[in-house]
C-alpha cells in the first residue's frame, strides 16, 4: 500500500483500533481483578489458571472450530469447483448455496435440532426408534454443533473460493488439458494452487467465527463441558458478581486464540503469495 492509500484508510483504522483496544483493555483489567465490580482491586489470575472447567472449554472449542472448519473447507472447495465448472445443475447448485447464506445461525441451529434429535425428522424418516437413535444433539460429542457450522460455513467458503476462481480457472484448466494433463493433475497443479489463498482466508474467517459464536453451541451442545463463548456468557450473566473476572478471563483467552489463528493465516497467505 502506498502512502496516499495509508492516509486514506488511517481514520478508519485508528477508530477500529481505539474501540478494540478500549474493549480488550477493559476486559483484561477486569480479568486480573484490577477493575472489580465488588471489593477492592487486587491483582489475581484465578480465571486463567487452575480451572478444569476452562481447560475443558478450550479443548471443546478447538474441537468444534477445527472439525467444522475442516469439513466446511473440503465441502466448500468441492462446491466451488463445481460452480466454476461447466457441468449440468450448476445454476441449481449456485441457487442452493446462495440461499443458505442469509439464513441466521440461530435458525440453522433450530433446524438441525429438529432434524437430528432423537425424535426428529431424520429418525422418523429412517424408522429408527428414539431409544436407538444416537445422541447427536446435546450428546457426549458435539455432532450437531459441528454439522450446523460446517453446513453454514461451507456455503461461505464456496462463494469466496468460486469468486476467486471464476475469472482464471477455466482458461488455465483448458490450457492444461490441451497439454495433456489428466483431471487429477489439473486439480493438483492448477485448481488447488489457484484456490489456496481464498480457501485459506475463508477457512480462517470461519474458524474465528465458529470459535467465538455462542448461540449454536448453547442450543445444540451438552450442558457440560461448555465451549468458551457459552462459558463466558454464563459467568458474565451470573448473579454472583465475583464471577465477572472469570468471565472476562475466558473472553480474553478466546480473543487470544482467535488472534493467533488470524495471524497464522495471514503469515501463510503471505507465504503463498511469495510462492506465486
Residue pairs with C-beta under 8 A, 6 or more apart in sequence:
1 9
24 252
24 255
26 35
27 248
27 251
27 252
27 255
28 248
28 252
29 35
30 36
30 244
30 245
30 248
31 47
31 48
31 245
31 246
31 248
31 249
31 251
31 252
32 43
32 44
32 45
32 47
32 245
32 249
33 41
33 42
33 43
33 44
33 245
34 41
34 43
35 41
36 42
36 244
36 245
37 241
37 244
38 241
38 242
39 242
44 245
45 249
46 245
46 246
47 54
47 245
47 246
47 247
47 248
47 249
47 250
48 54
48 249
48 253
51 246
53 225
53 226
53 231
54 231
54 249
54 250
54 253
56 224
56 225
56 226
57 225
57 226
57 227
57 228
57 230
57 231
57 250
58 228
58 253
58 257
59 225
60 142
60 225
60 226
60 227
61 211
61 227
61 228
61 229
61 254
61 257
62 211
62 257
63 142
64 142
64 145
64 146
64 149
64 210
64 211
64 217
64 227
65 149
65 207
65 210
65 211
66 207
67 146
67 150
68 145
68 146
68 149
68 150
68 153
68 206
68 210
69 149
69 153
69 203
69 206
69 207
69 210
71 146
71 150
71 154
72 149
72 150
72 152
72 153
72 154
72 156
72 157
72 203
72 206
73 154
73 157
73 199
73 202
73 203
73 206
75 150
75 154
75 157
75 158
76 153
76 154
76 155
76 156
76 157
76 158
76 160
76 161
76 199
76 202
77 157
77 158
77 161
77 195
77 199
79 93
79 97
79 154
79 155
79 157
79 158
79 162
80 157
80 158
80 159
80 160
80 161
80 162
80 165
80 195
81 165
81 187
81 191
81 195
82 90
82 93
83 90
83 93
83 94
83 97
83 158
83 162
84 162
84 165
84 166
84 169
84 170
86 170
97 155
97 158
97 159
98 155
98 159
100 151
100 152
100 155
101 155
101 156
101 159
103 152
105 148
105 149
105 152
105 213
105 215
105 216
106 215
106 216
106 219
108 148
108 151
108 152
108 216
109 148
109 215
109 216
109 219
109 220
110 219
112 137
112 144
112 147
112 148
112 151
112 220
113 120
113 137
113 144
113 219
113 220
114 120
114 121
115 121
115 122
116 122
116 136
116 137
116 143
116 144
116 147
117 123
117 136
117 137
118 130
118 131
118 133
118 135
118 137
119 130
119 133
120 137
123 129
123 130
123 133
134 143
136 143
136 144
136 147
137 143
137 144
137 220
138 144
138 220
138 221
138 222
138 223
139 222
140 222
142 217
142 220
142 221
142 222
142 227
144 220
144 221
145 216
145 217
145 220
145 221
148 216
148 220
149 206
149 210
149 213
149 216
153 206
153 209
153 210
156 202
156 205
156 206
157 199
157 202
157 203
157 206
160 198
160 199
160 201
160 202
161 195
161 198
161 199
161 202
163 198
164 194
164 195
164 197
164 198
165 191
165 194
165 195
165 198
168 194
169 190
169 191
169 194
169 195
172 190
172 194
173 186
173 190
173 191
176 185
176 186
176 189
176 190
177 186
181 189
181 190
193 276
196 272
197 269
197 272
197 273
200 265
200 268
200 269
200 272
201 265
201 269
203 265
204 261
204 262
204 264
204 265
207 261
208 258
208 261
208 262
211 228
211 229
211 254
211 257
211 258
211 261
212 228
212 229
212 254
212 258
213 229
214 229
214 230
214 233
217 226
217 227
217 229
217 230
218 230
218 233
221 227
221 230
226 234
228 250
228 253
228 254
228 257
229 254
231 250
232 247
232 250
232 251
232 254
233 247
234 247
235 243
235 244
235 246
235 247
235 250
236 243
236 244
236 247
236 248
236 251
238 247
